[in-house]
Amino acid sequence: HFDSSARRSGADTYCIKMRGLPFSATDRDVEDFFDKAGISPVRIHFSGSGGQAYAEFKSSRDVHRGMKLNREYMGSRYVELFEISRSELMAALSGGSGYGGGG
């Protein structure tokens, strides 16, 4: 099964940054959250500091559907969603917490 989108995934990562998660959130909690929009992440990365995660999807359509869940609740916390690029994802995963800080 050749999937052309997998071949391009290096350049076209469809990712949502999630902020405000319960600190106890698991992969399953993130999957259940996006299941409300009828989509499923292909990969989930949790931030080391907790309360934040990155969910990768297979298409821009999935990201668009997922973004409709912005400020929906996971447990007692509302979750903010941000569409981010591959480079932003890689910077975050490489520990570039000071990258693009601003003020």
C-alpha positions, 0 to 999 in steps of 0.5 A, a space after each residue: 500500500 503506497 501512500 503518497 502523502 506519507 512520502 511528503 509528510 516531511 514537508 507537509 505535516 499537519 499539526 495542532 498545538 494543544 494548550 491547557 490540557 490536564 496535567 494527567 492527560 494521556 494519548 487516549 485522552 487526546 484521541 478521545 478529544 479529537 474523536 468528537 470531530 470524527 478525526 484521529 491523530 496519527 502521532 501525539 507528542 506531549 511537552 515535557 512541561 505538561 499541559 501541552 501537546 502536539 497532535 499530527 494529522 494526515 491531512 489539512 482537512 483533518 486539521 481544519 475539522 480539529 480546529 473546530 474543537 478550540 476551547 472545548 473541554 477535556 475534563 474540567 479544563 478547556 483546551 486551546 488549539 493552534 494550527 502550527 507548521 512542521 518547522 514550529 513542531 520540530 522547534 518545539 520537539 527539539 526543546 527550543 522553548 526560547 525559540 520565537 519567544 517575543 515579549 
